[in-house]
Amino acid sequence: MLLGQANFPENGPLFIDTVVPRIDIFVNPDTLEWLYEHENLESNIEFHAAFVYDNGTIRDSINPVGFRLRGNTSRYSQKKSFKISFNTFTSGGKYYGVEKLNLNGEHNDPSIIRSKVCWDILRKWEIPAPRANHVEVYINNNYYGLYINVEHIDEEFVKSRFGKNDGNLFKCLWPADLDYLGSNPDLYKLESGDRRVYQLKTNKETDDYTDLAQFIDILNNTPDNELVCKLGAFFNVYDYLKVIAADILTGNWDGPIYNQNNFYLYHNTTSGKFEYIPYDLDNTMGIDWIGRDWANRNIYDWAKHGDNVRPIYTRLINHPEFREQYSFYIKKLVTETLNMDSLTQRIEKTRSMISPFVINDPYYPLDYGYTFSDFLNSYYQALGNHVDYGLIPYLNTRMASILQQLENPNMKPVIKYIQHHRASPSELQIRAFVDIQHPPPIIVFAEFTLEYNDYFMDLYDDGNHNDGEAGDLIYGNSVNNIPLSASLSYQINVSDNLGNQQFLPCIPVFVPAYGSDTPLLFINEFMASNDTTIADETGNYADWIEVYNGDDEAIWLGNKFLTDNLDNTDKWQMPDVELEAGGFALFWADGKPHLGPYHTNFKLSKSGEEIGIFSELGTSIDGLSYGSQSTDISYGRLPNGDNNWILFTKPTPGSSNMPNAIVEDKSKLSFEVYPNPVSGHTVYFTSGINCRIFNTSGEQVFSGNEVSVLDVSTYNKGLYIIVSEKGLRRKLIIQ
């Protein structure tokens, strides 16, 4: 996977869209009646229910699942929308890899297809968007109508798209204008009604809005002449320009550009950039509640006038370079990516497929008096009120309007998803995705500095230079014969045949010398007394240690060691496997290595001891000393790889740590954990301790009592041993 480039999982059985699966919900009738009472419509209480899914090929039953109403204004419609949760009453529960489903009644859309068409366009446009399909919904064997089943956006969604889910995921609802409020991150925890405008959906225990505040600061306050470099380093701006093009094509006025509403931002820890994720696309393609002609609206002046700012649109559309790229993308979308004849045929085929399920939909007529004839006609005719266009006429009108308004772009090449991978100690593979407006030939090369000398290396898209498949716009090549002691830095340069040039990233990517950087392997969670939590492959309940790869690349474990004694650095060699970026490895600390490659030759002590990861050279990668543990309660980092350690009442061995922790009393803990590596120039202790610090030569470099803050700015880089008044030893790495 390229750095930051999204994955696009297949529809699979759950989101199959060539048939209309049946979903059955069985819930206590009194519960259902309670949910529909007016005073309870805003409730998010999840009730026990049974779930049955049948797509004609598979039929599965799950009991229990969580069941509740969902939506905003749709809660007050006759045709309600529902949320199904597989993990509410079953810890870690999933169905085909998802934890929740959104069953949307689409009561505003007489065609019951607009949001599905939007999701399909976005996926074809290679934007990470939810999967969706039509389903028929029954509750207690009563038909509730035709629905659209939309994939829920959560930590499972972002992991499936971006490979990791340890970053902050923000759900942004009205009035989420991304306006700058100040440098204090807590200012962005503002509320509207009974919710935050920017709702943090992951890492809730940490509740840190620093990254969002930084992004909003850069978006609003960066001068135009620095915007490409600064915003591009913190936001996947080129893919978002494609989102703007799709929003303006589909007339999505209920998103951030016009209505300050309905989107997600995910801080992708692989790329270090925020990703934009679309959300809630039923008010599109001629559905209008505010009196605008969205099919003919100016594509360069689309934001709402007269109230708050819309920097996520205006900063880009008013910037010459980004405006050119936006023009290129919207032209490409309507002239190359989408073919109106093919799109019309697909829409008509879907209409034929879903028609039998609309005829008997008892809730379809209730909100606006729609008939089955209205359903059929809505694809080509405006129905009045909030339906200004038939679906197909809207698309035809909007595409013609876009081409008529379109400025003639002369776009600089786009460079994104820049990645490097060390294939061996002496070989570095470099890749990047390149988008150009003008036809080849183009020149793509990497400019790199090695041992204080500058070099140039051509990059190719021929399938023969570690670049993926020929013609996929991914360019690559390899730097060979790199001395083991040499670091390297590089940038990508692209020129088209009209002389337009791009040179990114603005700050060269630095690649440290082989072996000089500590791999980001973490002891992420462990349990020293496992009675009932999880059994190994033999059925035994053993102590376990979870190792997490927080790096951007896979890490080979075969030359690294786990230990329960920080003085014995090669006690147990890990198996000959690669741990993928963002992946988890679960090891059984049972003292029975004969049982398999994931069983260590040591056990963990419930009363407290040490755990460490070391390289083959004896270099400390991660380590901690821990105190007395409780049975079936794990201890781990939140979020994954963070310095914040908490107790988990619902352990997650082998998967991402979730915020279900006991709020711990630090005064009762008999140990501290130190960062790996140290960030900045200070180490903070949770309370004042008496300690001495030694370097690896055994020389004492510090001694102090009641130490709460330690300044390490004058220390040489390397490994240090901290011995506290309790006699416990800890490792501290300073980089």
ZIQUI-V987001 format. One record per residue. RES is the residue in three letters. SS is DSSP state (2 for helix, 1 for strand, 0 for the rest). PHI is phi as a letter, one per 40 degrees, with the letter a starting at -180 (999 if undefined). OMEGA is omega in degrees with one decimal (* if undefined). Layout:
BEGIN
RES/SS/PHI/OMEGA ; RES/SS/PHI/OMEGA
END
This chain:
BEGIN
MET/0/999/176.3 ; LEU/0/c/-175.5 ; LEU/0/c/177.1 ; GLY/0/g/-179.2 ; GLN/0/c/-174.9 ; ALA/0/c/168.3 ; ASN/0/c/179.2 ; PHE/0/b/-177.6 ; PRO/0/c/178.0 ; GLU/0/c/178.3 ; ASN/0/c/179.7 ; GLY/0/g/-177.5 ; PRO/0/c/-174.2 ; LEU/0/c/-177.1 ; PHE/0/b/177.2 ; ILE/0/d/-175.9 ; ASP/0/b/173.8 ; THR/0/c/173.3 ; VAL/0/b/176.5 ; VAL/0/b/179.2 ; PRO/1/c/176.5 ; ARG/1/b/173.6 ; ILE/1/b/175.8 ; ASP/1/b/174.1 ; ILE/1/b/176.5 ; PHE/1/b/-175.3 ; VAL/0/b/178.4 ; ASN/0/d/-179.0 ; PRO/2/d/178.2 ; ASP/2/c/176.6 ; THR/2/c/-179.9 ; LEU/2/c/178.4 ; GLU/2/c/179.1 ; TRP/2/c/-178.9 ; LEU/2/c/-175.6 ; TYR/2/c/177.2 ; GLU/0/c/-169.9 ; HIS/2/d/-176.5 ; GLU/2/c/-178.3 ; ASN/2/b/-172.5 ; LEU/0/c/-179.2 ; GLU/0/c/-176.7 ; SER/0/c/174.2 ; ASN/0/b/175.9 ; ILE/0/c/178.1 ; GLU/0/c/-177.1 ; PHE/1/b/176.7 ; HIS/1/c/175.7 ; ALA/1/a/172.7 ; ALA/1/b/-173.5 ; PHE/1/b/176.3 ; VAL/1/b/-179.9 ; TYR/1/b/-177.4 ; ASP/1/a/177.8 ; ASN/0/b/179.8 ; GLY/0/g/177.6 ; THR/0/b/176.8 ; ILE/0/b/174.7 ; ARG/1/a/-176.3 ; ASP/1/b/176.1 ; SER/1/b/178.3 ; ILE/1/b/-179.0 ; ASN/1/a/7.2 ; PRO/1/c/166.8 ; VAL/1/b/173.2 ; GLY/1/c/-176.2 ; PHE/1/b/177.4 ; ARG/1/a/170.3 ; LEU/1/c/175.6 ; ARG/1/a/174.9 ; GLY/0/h/179.6 ; ASN/0/b/178.2 ; THR/2/c/-178.6 ; SER/2/c/177.3 ; ARG/2/c/-178.2 ; TYR/2/c/175.7 ; SER/0/c/175.7 ; GLN/0/c/177.9 ; LYS/0/c/-176.0 ; LYS/0/c/169.7 ; SER/1/b/-172.4 ; PHE/1/b/172.5 ; LYS/1/b/175.8 ; ILE/1/b/-178.7 ; SER/1/b/-178.3 ; PHE/0/c/-175.4 ; ASN/0/b/-179.7 ; THR/0/c/-176.8 ; PHE/0/b/176.7 ; THR/0/b/-176.5 ; SER/0/d/179.9 ; GLY/0/g/-177.1 ; GLY/0/c/178.1 ; LYS/0/a/173.2 ; TYR/1/b/-174.1 ; TYR/0/f/172.3 ; GLY/0/g/179.6 ; VAL/1/b/-179.4 ; GLU/0/c/-175.9 ; LYS/1/a/173.3 ; LEU/1/b/173.8 ; ASN/1/b/177.3 ; LEU/1/b/-172.5 ; ASN/1/c/-177.5 ; GLY/0/c/178.1 ; GLU/0/f/-173.0 ; HIS/0/c/179.2 ; ASN/0/c/-170.8 ; ASP/0/b/-178.2 ; PRO/0/c/179.1 ; SER/0/c/-178.2 ; ILE/0/f/-176.5 ; ILE/0/a/-170.5 ; ARG/2/d/-177.8 ; SER/2/c/177.7 ; LYS/2/c/177.2 ; VAL/2/c/178.9 ; CYS/2/c/179.7 ; TRP/2/c/-179.7 ; ASP/2/c/178.0 ; ILE/2/c/-178.5 ; LEU/2/c/179.6 ; ARG/2/c/176.1 ; LYS/2/c/179.5 ; TRP/0/c/178.4 ; GLU/0/g/171.6 ; ILE/0/b/-179.4 ; PRO/0/c/-176.7 ; ALA/0/b/179.5 ; PRO/0/c/168.8 ; ARG/0/c/-177.4 ; ALA/1/a/173.5 ; ASN/1/a/175.8 ; HIS/1/c/176.8 ; VAL/1/b/170.3 ; GLU/1/c/-173.1 ; VAL/1/b/173.6 ; TYR/1/b/173.3 ; ILE/1/b/-176.8 ; ASN/0/f/177.5 ; ASN/0/g/175.1 ; ASN/1/b/-177.0 ; TYR/1/c/179.7 ; TYR/1/b/171.1 ; GLY/1/h/179.5 ; LEU/1/c/-178.2 ; TYR/1/b/168.0 ; ILE/1/b/179.7 ; ASN/1/c/-173.7 ; VAL/1/b/179.1 ; GLU/1/d/-179.1 ; HIS/0/c/178.3 ; ILE/0/c/-178.7 ; ASP/0/a/-177.1 ; GLU/2/c/176.6 ; GLU/2/c/177.8 ; PHE/2/c/-175.8 ; VAL/2/c/177.0 ; LYS/2/c/-179.9 ; SER/2/c/-179.8 ; ARG/2/c/-171.4 ; PHE/2/b/174.0 ; GLY/0/g/179.5 ; LYS/0/b/179.0 ; ASN/0/b/-176.2 ; ASP/0/c/178.4 ; GLY/0/c/177.8 ; ASN/0/c/175.8 ; LEU/1/b/-178.2 ; PHE/1/b/170.6 ; LYS/1/c/-170.5 ; CYS/1/b/-178.3 ; LEU/0/b/-175.5 ; TRP/0/d/0.4 ; PRO/0/c/-176.2 ; ALA/0/c/-176.3 ; ASP/0/c/-178.6 ; LEU/0/g/176.7 ; ASP/0/c/-178.8 ; TYR/0/c/-179.8 ; LEU/0/b/-177.3 ; GLY/0/h/-175.0 ; SER/0/c/-179.5 ; ASN/0/c/-178.1 ; PRO/2/d/-177.3 ; ASP/2/c/177.0 ; LEU/2/c/-177.6 ; TYR/2/c/171.8 ; LYS/2/c/-180.0 ; LEU/0/c/-175.4 ; GLU/1/b/171.3 ; SER/1/b/-172.7 ; GLY/0/g/-177.7 ; ASP/0/b/-179.4 ; ARG/1/a/173.1 ; ARG/1/c/175.9 ; VAL/0/c/174.8 ; TYR/1/b/-174.6 ; GLN/1/c/176.2 ; LEU/1/c/-174.8 ; LYS/0/c/175.1 ; THR/0/b/177.2 ; ASN/0/f/-175.3 ; LYS/0/c/-179.5 ; GLU/0/c/178.9 ; THR/0/c/174.8 ; ASP/0/f/-175.3 ; ASP/0/b/-178.8 ; TYR/0/b/-176.5 ; THR/2/d/-177.1 ; ASP/2/c/178.0 ; LEU/2/c/178.8 ; ALA/2/c/179.7 ; GLN/2/c/178.1 ; PHE/2/c/-178.7 ; ILE/2/c/176.6 ; ASP/2/c/-179.8 ; ILE/2/c/-178.2 ; LEU/2/c/-174.4 ; ASN/2/c/-164.3 ; ASN/2/b/-179.6 ; THR/0/c/176.0 ; PRO/0/c/-177.1 ; ASP/2/d/-176.2 ; ASN/2/c/177.0 ; GLU/2/b/-170.5 ; LEU/2/c/-179.4 ; VAL/2/d/-177.2 ; CYS/2/c/-172.2 ; LYS/2/c/179.4 ; LEU/2/c/179.4 ; GLY/2/c/178.7 ; ALA/2/c/-173.3 ; PHE/2/b/-176.3 ; PHE/1/a/176.6 ; ASN/0/c/-168.8 ; VAL/2/c/-176.3 ; TYR/2/c/175.6 ; ASP/2/c/178.4 ; TYR/2/c/173.7 ; LEU/2/c/175.1 ; LYS/2/c/177.2 ; VAL/2/c/177.2 ; ILE/2/d/179.3 ; ALA/2/d/-179.6 ; ALA/2/c/178.8 ; ASP/2/c/-177.3 ; ILE/2/c/173.2 ; LEU/2/c/-174.3 ; THR/2/c/179.9 ; GLY/0/g/-179.1 ; ASN/0/c/-178.2 ; TRP/0/c/-176.2 ; ASP/0/c/176.1 ; GLY/0/c/-174.5 ; PRO/2/c/-172.6 ; ILE/2/c/-177.9 ; TYR/2/b/-169.8 ; ASN/2/b/176.6 ; GLN/0/f/-165.7 ; ASN/0/a/162.3 ; ASN/0/f/170.8 ; PHE/1/a/174.7 ; TYR/1/b/169.3 ; LEU/1/b/178.5 ; TYR/1/b/177.6 ; HIS/1/c/-176.7 ; ASN/1/c/-175.9 ; THR/0/c/174.9 ; THR/0/c/-178.2 ; SER/0/c/-174.1 ; GLY/0/g/-175.5 ; LYS/1/b/170.8 ; PHE/1/c/174.3 ; GLU/1/b/176.5 ; TYR/1/c/178.6 ; ILE/1/b/-179.3 ; PRO/1/c/-176.0 ; TYR/0/a/168.5 ; ASP/0/g/-171.2 ; LEU/0/b/179.4 ; ASP/0/c/178.6 ; ASN/0/c/-174.0 ; THR/0/a/170.4 ; MET/0/f/174.1 ; GLY/0/g/171.1 ; ILE/1/c/-172.0 ; ASP/0/a/177.9 ; TRP/0/b/-171.1 ; ILE/0/b/171.7 ; GLY/0/g/177.5 ; ARG/0/b/174.6 ; ASP/0/c/-173.5 ; TRP/0/c/-179.2 ; ALA/0/c/-176.9 ; ASN/0/b/-176.9 ; ARG/0/c/-177.4 ; ASN/0/c/-175.9 ; ILE/0/c/176.7 ; TYR/0/b/179.6 ; ASP/0/a/-169.0 ; TRP/0/c/-175.2 ; ALA/0/c/178.6 ; LYS/0/c/-179.8 ; HIS/0/c/164.7 ; GLY/0/g/174.9 ; ASP/0/b/-171.8 ; ASN/0/c/-178.2 ; VAL/0/c/174.2 ; ARG/0/b/-170.8 ; PRO/2/c/-177.5 ; ILE/2/c/174.3 ; TYR/2/b/-171.2 ; THR/2/c/179.4 ; ARG/2/c/-178.0 ; LEU/2/c/-174.6 ; ILE/2/c/179.0 ; ASN/0/c/177.7 ; HIS/0/c/-172.6 ; PRO/2/d/-176.4 ; GLU/2/c/179.2 ; PHE/2/c/178.6 ; ARG/2/c/176.8 ; GLU/2/c/-178.5 ; GLN/2/c/175.3 ; TYR/2/d/179.5 ; SER/2/c/177.7 ; PHE/2/c/-175.9 ; TYR/2/c/-177.8 ; ILE/2/c/174.8 ; LYS/2/c/179.7 ; LYS/2/c/-178.8 ; LEU/2/c/-173.7 ; VAL/2/c/-178.2 ; THR/2/b/-177.4 ; GLU/2/b/-173.9 ; THR/2/c/-178.6 ; LEU/0/b/172.3 ; ASN/0/b/-171.8 ; MET/2/c/178.3 ; ASP/2/c/179.7 ; SER/2/c/179.6 ; LEU/2/c/178.6 ; THR/2/c/179.0 ; GLN/2/c/179.6 ; ARG/2/c/179.0 ; ILE/2/c/-179.8 ; GLU/2/c/177.6 ; LYS/2/c/177.7 ; THR/2/c/177.8 ; ARG/2/d/179.0 ; SER/2/c/-178.3 ; MET/2/c/-173.4 ; ILE/2/c/-176.2 ; SER/2/d/-178.5 ; PRO/2/c/-177.4 ; PHE/2/c/176.8 ; VAL/2/c/-175.7 ; ILE/2/d/-174.8 ; ASN/0/b/179.8 ; ASP/0/c/-173.7 ; PRO/0/c/-176.9 ; TYR/0/c/-177.4 ; TYR/0/d/-177.3 ; PRO/0/c/-162.6 ; LEU/0/c/-174.1 ; ASP/0/c/-175.4 ; TYR/0/b/178.0 ; GLY/0/g/-178.9 ; TYR/0/c/174.4 ; THR/0/b/177.2 ; PHE/2/c/176.2 ; SER/2/c/175.8 ; ASP/2/c/177.6 ; PHE/2/d/-178.0 ; LEU/2/c/-176.4 ; ASN/2/c/-173.1 ; SER/0/c/179.5 ; TYR/0/c/-177.5 ; TYR/0/b/-176.0 ; GLN/0/b/170.0 ; ALA/0/c/-178.6 ; LEU/0/b/-179.2 ; GLY/1/g/-176.1 ; ASN/0/f/-176.9 ; HIS/0/c/-179.5 ; VAL/1/b/-173.0 ; ASP/0/c/-177.1 ; TYR/0/b/160.7 ; GLY/0/c/-173.1 ; LEU/2/c/-177.3 ; ILE/2/c/176.0 ; PRO/2/d/177.4 ; TYR/2/d/-177.1 ; LEU/2/c/177.8 ; ASN/2/c/-179.3 ; THR/2/c/-178.3 ; ARG/2/c/179.9 ; MET/2/c/178.7 ; ALA/2/c/179.4 ; SER/2/c/178.6 ; ILE/2/c/-177.5 ; LEU/2/c/178.9 ; GLN/2/c/-177.3 ; GLN/2/c/-167.3 ; LEU/0/c/170.6 ; GLU/0/c/-179.0 ; ASN/0/c/-173.2 ; PRO/0/c/170.1 ; ASN/0/b/-165.7 ; MET/0/c/166.5 ; LYS/0/c/175.9 ; PRO/0/d/176.1 ; VAL/1/c/176.6 ; ILE/1/b/179.7 ; LYS/1/a/-179.4 ; TYR/1/f/179.3 ; ILE/1/c/-176.1 ; GLN/1/a/167.4 ; HIS/1/b/-179.7 ; HIS/1/a/179.0 ; ARG/1/c/-178.5 ; ALA/1/c/176.6 ; SER/1/a/179.0 ; PRO/0/d/-175.9 ; SER/0/b/-177.2 ; GLU/1/b/176.2 ; LEU/1/b/177.1 ; GLN/1/c/-179.2 ; ILE/1/b/179.2 ; ARG/1/b/173.8 ; ALA/1/a/175.1 ; PHE/1/c/-176.7 ; VAL/1/b/176.4 ; ASP/1/b/-179.2 ; ILE/0/b/176.1 ; GLN/0/c/-173.2 ; HIS/0/c/-175.5 ; PRO/0/c/177.5 ; PRO/0/d/12.2 ; PRO/0/c/171.5 ; ILE/0/b/178.5 ; ILE/1/b/178.6 ; VAL/1/b/177.6 ; PHE/1/a/173.1 ; ALA/1/c/173.8 ; GLU/1/b/-175.3 ; PHE/1/b/179.2 ; THR/1/b/-178.5 ; LEU/1/b/-178.6 ; GLU/0/f/174.7 ; TYR/0/g/176.0 ; ASN/1/b/-179.4 ; ASP/1/c/-179.1 ; TYR/1/b/175.7 ; PHE/1/b/-179.4 ; MET/1/b/178.2 ; ASP/1/c/173.6 ; LEU/0/b/-172.2 ; TYR/1/b/173.4 ; ASP/0/b/-176.1 ; ASP/0/b/-179.4 ; GLY/0/g/-175.4 ; ASN/0/b/-175.4 ; HIS/0/b/-179.0 ; ASN/0/f/-173.6 ; ASP/0/b/-175.2 ; GLY/0/g/-179.4 ; GLU/0/c/178.0 ; ALA/0/c/176.3 ; GLY/0/g/-179.2 ; ASP/0/c/178.8 ; LEU/0/g/173.8 ; ILE/1/c/-178.0 ; TYR/1/b/-177.7 ; GLY/1/a/173.0 ; ASN/1/a/-176.1 ; SER/1/b/168.7 ; VAL/1/c/-176.0 ; ASN/0/b/176.0 ; ASN/0/f/177.6 ; ILE/0/c/176.1 ; PRO/0/d/-176.2 ; LEU/0/c/-176.2 ; SER/0/c/-171.2 ; ALA/0/b/169.0 ; SER/0/c/-174.2 ; LEU/1/a/172.4 ; SER/1/b/-175.2 ; TYR/1/a/171.2 ; GLN/1/b/-179.0 ; ILE/1/b/-180.0 ; ASN/1/b/179.7 ; VAL/1/b/175.1 ; SER/1/b/176.4 ; ASP/0/c/-172.4 ; ASN/0/c/173.3 ; LEU/0/b/177.7 ; GLY/0/g/174.8 ; ASN/0/c/-173.7 ; GLN/1/b/174.6 ; GLN/1/b/-175.4 ; PHE/1/b/-174.1 ; LEU/1/a/-9.3 ; PRO/1/c/-175.7 ; CYS/1/c/174.1 ; ILE/1/b/-176.4 ; PRO/1/d/175.5 ; VAL/1/c/-178.1 ; PHE/1/c/177.1 ; VAL/1/b/-177.2 ; PRO/0/c/176.9 ; ALA/0/d/-177.6 ; TYR/0/d/177.9 ; GLY/0/g/-177.6 ; SER/0/c/-178.6 ; ASP/0/c/178.4 ; THR/0/c/178.9 ; PRO/0/c/-176.4 ; LEU/0/c/172.4 ; LEU/1/c/-176.6 ; PHE/1/b/161.2 ; ILE/1/c/-166.9 ; ASN/1/c/-179.3 ; GLU/1/a/176.3 ; PHE/1/a/176.4 ; MET/1/b/-176.8 ; ALA/0/c/177.2 ; SER/0/a/-173.9 ; ASN/0/b/179.0 ; ASP/0/c/-173.5 ; THR/0/b/-170.0 ; THR/0/c/-177.2 ; ILE/0/a/179.3 ; ALA/0/b/175.9 ; ASP/0/c/-175.5 ; GLU/0/c/177.7 ; THR/0/c/-178.9 ; GLY/0/g/-179.5 ; ASN/0/c/177.4 ; TYR/0/b/-175.4 ; ALA/0/b/171.6 ; ASP/1/d/179.5 ; TRP/1/a/178.8 ; ILE/1/b/176.8 ; GLU/1/b/177.4 ; VAL/1/b/-176.1 ; TYR/1/b/175.3 ; ASN/1/c/178.8 ; GLY/0/c/-177.3 ; ASP/0/c/178.5 ; ASP/0/c/-177.3 ; GLU/0/b/175.4 ; ALA/0/c/179.9 ; ILE/1/b/176.8 ; TRP/1/c/-177.5 ; LEU/0/c/-169.4 ; GLY/0/c/178.8 ; ASN/0/b/-179.0 ; LYS/1/b/-170.0 ; PHE/1/b/170.2 ; LEU/1/b/-179.7 ; THR/1/a/170.8 ; ASP/0/b/178.9 ; ASN/0/a/-174.2 ; LEU/0/c/173.3 ; ASP/0/c/179.8 ; ASN/0/b/-167.6 ; THR/0/c/-179.6 ; ASP/0/b/-173.9 ; LYS/0/c/-179.8 ; TRP/1/a/-177.6 ; GLN/1/c/179.6 ; MET/0/c/-176.4 ; PRO/0/c/-177.8 ; ASP/0/c/-179.6 ; VAL/0/b/171.7 ; GLU/1/c/175.8 ; LEU/1/c/-175.1 ; GLU/0/c/176.6 ; ALA/0/d/-177.8 ; GLY/0/g/-176.1 ; GLY/0/c/-178.1 ; PHE/1/b/173.6 ; ALA/1/b/-178.1 ; LEU/1/b/-179.0 ; PHE/1/b/179.9 ; TRP/1/c/179.5 ; ALA/1/c/-173.3 ; ASP/1/b/-178.4 ; GLY/0/g/-176.9 ; LYS/0/b/-177.3 ; PRO/2/c/179.6 ; HIS/2/c/-178.9 ; LEU/2/c/179.0 ; GLY/0/i/-173.1 ; PRO/0/c/-179.8 ; TYR/0/b/177.7 ; HIS/1/b/-175.0 ; THR/0/c/177.2 ; ASN/0/c/177.4 ; PHE/0/a/174.0 ; LYS/1/b/175.2 ; LEU/0/b/179.0 ; SER/0/c/178.2 ; LYS/0/c/-176.9 ; SER/0/c/176.3 ; GLY/0/h/172.7 ; GLU/0/a/-175.1 ; GLU/1/b/170.9 ; ILE/1/b/-180.0 ; GLY/1/a/170.8 ; ILE/1/b/-178.2 ; PHE/1/b/174.1 ; SER/1/c/179.3 ; GLU/0/c/177.5 ; LEU/0/c/-179.6 ; GLY/0/g/178.4 ; THR/0/c/179.2 ; SER/1/c/176.1 ; ILE/1/c/175.2 ; ASP/1/a/179.4 ; GLY/1/a/177.4 ; LEU/1/a/168.0 ; SER/1/b/-177.9 ; TYR/0/b/179.4 ; GLY/0/c/-175.6 ; SER/0/c/-177.4 ; GLN/0/b/178.3 ; SER/0/b/-178.3 ; THR/0/c/176.2 ; ASP/0/g/170.8 ; ILE/0/b/-177.7 ; SER/1/c/177.6 ; TYR/1/b/-175.7 ; GLY/1/a/-177.1 ; ARG/1/c/173.8 ; LEU/0/a/-1.8 ; PRO/0/c/-178.9 ; ASN/0/d/177.0 ; GLY/0/g/-177.5 ; ASP/0/c/177.2 ; ASN/0/c/-177.9 ; ASN/0/c/-178.6 ; TRP/1/b/178.6 ; ILE/1/a/176.6 ; LEU/1/c/-178.0 ; PHE/1/b/173.9 ; THR/0/c/174.4 ; LYS/0/b/-177.6 ; PRO/0/c/179.5 ; THR/0/b/-178.0 ; PRO/0/c/177.1 ; GLY/0/g/179.5 ; SER/0/a/-173.2 ; SER/0/c/177.7 ; ASN/0/c/-176.3 ; MET/0/b/-177.0 ; PRO/0/c/176.9 ; ASN/0/b/-166.7 ; ALA/1/c/164.1 ; ILE/1/c/172.2 ; VAL/0/c/-169.2 ; GLU/0/c/173.9 ; ASP/0/c/-174.8 ; LYS/2/d/-176.2 ; SER/2/c/-178.7 ; LYS/2/c/179.8 ; LEU/0/c/-176.8 ; SER/0/b/-179.8 ; PHE/0/a/174.6 ; GLU/0/b/174.8 ; VAL/0/b/-175.9 ; TYR/0/b/-174.1 ; PRO/0/c/177.9 ; ASN/0/b/-6.1 ; PRO/0/c/177.2 ; VAL/0/c/176.1 ; SER/0/b/-178.7 ; GLY/0/g/-173.3 ; HIS/0/b/-178.9 ; THR/1/b/171.9 ; VAL/1/b/-178.1 ; TYR/1/b/176.0 ; PHE/1/c/-179.4 ; THR/1/c/174.6 ; SER/1/a/-179.9 ; GLY/1/c/179.9 ; ILE/1/b/172.1 ; ASN/1/c/-175.2 ; CYS/1/a/171.3 ; ARG/1/b/-178.3 ; ILE/1/b/-178.6 ; PHE/1/b/170.6 ; ASN/1/c/-174.2 ; THR/0/c/174.9 ; SER/0/c/179.8 ; GLY/0/g/-179.5 ; GLU/0/c/177.3 ; GLN/1/c/-178.2 ; VAL/1/b/179.7 ; PHE/1/a/171.7 ; SER/1/a/-178.5 ; GLY/1/a/178.3 ; ASN/1/b/178.5 ; GLU/1/f/-179.0 ; VAL/1/c/176.9 ; SER/1/b/177.6 ; VAL/1/b/-178.4 ; LEU/1/b/177.6 ; ASP/1/c/-178.9 ; VAL/0/b/-175.0 ; SER/0/c/-178.0 ; THR/0/c/-178.0 ; TYR/0/c/172.8 ; ASN/0/c/175.9 ; LYS/0/c/177.5 ; GLY/1/i/-176.5 ; LEU/1/b/179.1 ; TYR/1/b/178.7 ; ILE/1/b/177.8 ; ILE/1/b/177.5 ; VAL/1/b/-177.0 ; SER/1/c/-178.4 ; GLU/0/c/178.3 ; LYS/0/c/178.9 ; GLY/0/g/-179.9 ; LEU/0/c/-179.5 ; ARG/1/b/176.8 ; ARG/1/b/178.2 ; LYS/1/b/176.8 ; LEU/1/b/179.0 ; ILE/1/b/178.6 ; ILE/1/b/-179.6 ; GLN/0/b/*
END
